[in-house]
Amino acid sequence: MCFFIGASIGVHAQQDGNGINGVYTFLHATVSAVDNQTGAPVYSQEITDSTQLVTEEFFFPIPIAVFQTVEISNGQIISCTLLNNGKQYVIEDNRLLGSMKEEENNDGDGLPADEFENDYVLNPMEVSASGNRIFITVGGYIYGSSAFPTQTLRGKYTVTMQKR
């Protein structure tokens, strides 16, 4: 199973981030999975830059938007720039509402449509903080992967960001 970084459709709220405010910048992200029955680690892979998003294979059951920067108000992400494509987005009701900059929209220019526009709903996430860092975690997914055919996996994705 190939891990495609994007966004998925479903309605979920950001949780546990009350009182967190400010602009945060990407430091690194970790994609990991454990054996669902034993809890033993199966794999862990770190993402440190945008090149990895298109050149490496990840084993995760859902696509995820990778934040380069986020602006948070009262624990809710209100805008972001994606590491995937460098574009800025407004977030409302946990949905990416399209590019903040009109010139970034591709309408009628012959280029592929922006995969993160058209009301993409962000995956369920938990936002927590420690000092000047935040941790955005998406996880608890139980799934199978052809790369690990004898195991049922429980995966999570965590991005670590630092306050500007």
Kinemage of the C-alpha trace (Angstrom):
@kinemage 1
@onewidth
@group {chain A} dominant
@subgroup {mainchain}
@vectorlist {calphas} color= white
{ca met a 1} P 0.000 0.000 0.000
{ca cys a 2} L 1.476 3.323 -1.007
{ca phe a 3} L 1.118 6.323 1.316
{ca phe a 4} L -0.139 9.308 -0.647
{ca ile a 5} L 0.079 12.605 1.161
{ca gly a 6} L -3.124 14.531 0.549
{ca ala a 7} L -6.371 15.041 2.415
{ca ser a 8} L -9.287 12.725 2.977
{ca ile a 9} L -13.006 13.195 3.010
{ca gly a 10} L -14.848 12.803 6.324
{ca val a 11} L -16.081 15.090 9.083
{ca his a 12} L -13.829 15.212 12.144
{ca ala a 13} L -12.831 17.870 14.637
{ca gln a 14} L -9.431 18.939 15.871
{ca gln a 15} L -9.108 18.026 19.547
{ca asp a 16} L -7.162 18.870 22.718
{ca gly a 17} L -5.592 22.084 21.415
{ca asn a 18} L -7.427 24.662 23.545
{ca gly a 19} L -5.266 27.621 24.521
{ca ile a 20} L -2.724 27.070 21.732
{ca asn a 21} L -2.213 30.203 19.640
{ca gly a 22} L 0.319 31.443 17.087
{ca val a 23} L 2.105 30.505 13.891
{ca tyr a 24} L 4.076 27.256 13.857
{ca thr a 25} L 6.614 25.906 11.338
{ca phe a 26} L 7.334 22.318 10.295
{ca leu a 27} L 10.292 20.572 11.949
{ca his a 28} L 9.661 16.925 11.016
{ca ala a 29} L 6.978 14.271 10.827
{ca thr a 30} L 6.910 10.594 11.700
{ca val a 31} L 4.783 7.882 10.100
{ca ser a 32} L 4.698 4.724 12.215
{ca ala a 33} L 2.782 1.510 12.770
{ca val a 34} L 2.655 -1.208 15.389
{ca asp a 35} L 1.276 -4.737 15.201
{ca asn a 36} L -2.345 -4.313 16.282
{ca gln a 37} L -2.369 -7.556 18.309
{ca thr a 38} L 0.990 -7.352 20.092
{ca gly a 39} L 1.776 -3.630 20.038
{ca ala a 40} L 5.255 -4.433 18.714
{ca pro a 41} L 6.723 -1.744 16.410
{ca val a 42} L 6.525 -2.691 12.720
{ca tyr a 43} L 8.018 0.408 11.085
{ca ser a 44} L 8.705 4.073 11.609
{ca gln a 45} L 9.749 6.567 8.973
{ca glu a 46} L 10.644 10.234 9.377
{ca ile a 47} L 9.757 12.984 6.909
{ca thr a 48} L 12.108 15.965 6.972
{ca asp a 49} L 11.417 17.732 3.656
{ca ser a 50} L 9.010 18.001 0.736
{ca thr a 51} L 11.182 15.884 -1.578
{ca gln a 52} L 10.452 12.808 0.516
{ca leu a 53} L 6.726 13.280 -0.068
{ca val a 54} L 7.099 12.461 -3.750
{ca thr a 55} L 10.138 10.160 -3.776
{ca glu a 56} L 9.536 7.751 -0.887
{ca glu a 57} L 6.915 5.101 -0.264
{ca phe a 58} L 4.955 5.247 2.968
{ca phe a 59} L 2.638 2.582 4.355
{ca phe a 60} L -0.393 4.327 5.858
{ca pro a 61} L -4.111 3.729 5.278
{ca ile a 62} L -5.225 7.313 4.619
{ca pro a 63} L -3.832 10.337 2.799
{ca ile a 64} L -2.651 13.233 5.001
{ca ala a 65} L -2.020 16.904 4.331
{ca val a 66} L 1.485 17.758 5.575
{ca phe a 67} L 1.596 21.209 7.143
{ca gln a 68} L 4.600 23.438 6.426
{ca thr a 69} L 3.128 26.201 8.604
{ca val a 70} L -0.098 26.520 10.568
{ca glu a 71} L -1.800 29.427 12.261
{ca ile a 72} L -3.682 28.386 15.377
{ca ser a 73} L -6.245 30.366 17.343
{ca asn a 74} L -7.704 28.911 20.552
{ca gly a 75} L -6.441 25.455 19.628
{ca gln a 76} L -7.998 25.436 16.150
{ca ile a 77} L -5.961 25.527 12.950
{ca ile a 78} L -7.353 28.494 10.998
{ca ser a 79} L -4.901 28.623 8.087
{ca cys a 80} L -1.982 26.631 6.774
{ca thr a 81} L 0.662 26.300 4.112
{ca leu a 82} L 1.097 22.750 2.844
{ca leu a 83} L 4.521 21.179 2.491
{ca asn a 84} L 3.004 19.136 -0.337
{ca asn a 85} L 2.644 22.097 -2.701
{ca gly a 86} L 3.663 25.290 -0.867
{ca lys a 87} L 0.180 26.820 -1.156
{ca gln a 88} L -1.637 28.677 1.610
{ca tyr a 89} L -5.179 27.712 2.628
{ca val a 90} L -7.912 28.987 4.898
{ca ile a 91} L -9.365 26.309 7.183
{ca glu a 92} L -12.947 26.559 8.361
{ca asp a 93} L -14.955 23.804 10.063
{ca asn a 94} L -11.921 21.541 9.565
{ca arg a 95} L -12.068 21.979 5.756
{ca leu a 96} L -9.392 23.326 3.429
{ca leu a 97} L -11.279 26.062 1.618
{ca gly a 98} L -8.915 26.566 -1.286
{ca ser a 99} L -5.884 28.705 -1.799
{ca met a 100} L -5.681 32.012 0.091
{ca lys a 101} L -3.955 33.642 -2.889
{ca glu a 102} L -6.075 34.079 -6.004
{ca glu a 103} L -3.047 33.720 -8.312
{ca glu a 104} L -2.397 30.229 -6.888
{ca asn a 105} L -5.695 28.908 -8.238
{ca asn a 106} L -5.211 26.980 -11.483
{ca asp a 107} L -8.590 27.588 -13.085
{ca gly a 108} L -8.298 27.628 -16.879
{ca asp a 109} L -4.511 27.636 -17.036
{ca gly a 110} L -4.150 24.096 -18.402
{ca leu a 111} L -2.393 22.841 -15.258
{ca pro a 112} L -3.758 20.050 -13.074
{ca ala a 113} L -6.330 21.156 -10.505
{ca asp a 114} L -5.119 21.682 -6.955
{ca glu a 115} L -5.864 18.398 -5.180
{ca phe a 116} L -6.462 20.212 -1.885
{ca glu a 117} L -9.182 22.593 -3.066
{ca asn a 118} L -12.891 21.895 -3.305
{ca asp a 119} L -13.621 21.627 0.437
{ca tyr a 120} L -11.191 18.867 1.355
{ca val a 121} L -11.911 17.747 4.904
{ca leu a 122} L -8.860 17.254 7.073
{ca asn a 123} L -8.286 13.916 8.761
{ca pro a 124} L -9.147 13.589 12.445
{ca met a 125} L -6.308 15.116 14.416
{ca glu a 126} L -5.206 15.881 17.934
{ca val a 127} L -3.211 19.037 18.637
{ca ser a 128} L -1.045 19.180 21.770
{ca ala a 129} L 1.759 21.463 22.943
{ca ser a 130} L 4.952 21.318 24.940
{ca gly a 131} L 6.867 24.560 25.380
{ca asn a 132} L 7.177 26.312 22.018
{ca arg a 133} L 6.380 23.153 20.018
{ca ile a 134} L 3.123 21.602 18.936
{ca phe a 135} L 2.372 18.060 17.892
{ca ile a 136} L -0.385 17.286 15.412
{ca thr a 137} L -1.248 13.591 15.551
{ca val a 138} L -3.465 11.634 13.188
{ca gly a 139} L -3.793 8.008 14.166
{ca gly a 140} L -5.299 4.918 15.599
{ca tyr a 141} L -6.071 3.520 12.161
{ca ile a 142} L -6.247 -0.261 11.929
{ca tyr a 143} L -5.380 -1.557 8.464
{ca gly a 144} L -3.528 -4.093 6.371
{ca ser a 145} L -0.673 -3.532 3.966
{ca ser a 146} L 0.712 -5.765 1.241
{ca ala a 147} L 4.165 -4.813 2.539
{ca phe a 148} L 3.310 -6.581 5.828
{ca pro a 149} L 0.963 -9.392 4.715
{ca thr a 150} L 0.893 -11.381 7.974
{ca gln a 151} L 0.113 -8.456 10.271
{ca thr a 152} L -2.763 -6.166 11.052
{ca leu a 153} L -1.318 -2.718 11.672
{ca arg a 154} L -2.318 0.247 13.831
{ca gly a 155} L -0.803 3.393 12.393
{ca lys a 156} L -0.315 7.022 13.318
{ca tyr a 157} L 1.257 10.109 11.856
{ca thr a 158} L 2.706 12.919 13.982
{ca val a 159} L 4.025 16.258 12.741
{ca thr a 160} L 6.193 18.328 15.075
{ca met a 161} L 6.132 22.109 14.601
{ca gln a 162} L 7.897 25.005 16.327
{ca lys a 163} L 6.412 28.392 17.165
{ca arg a 164} L 7.794 31.290 15.118
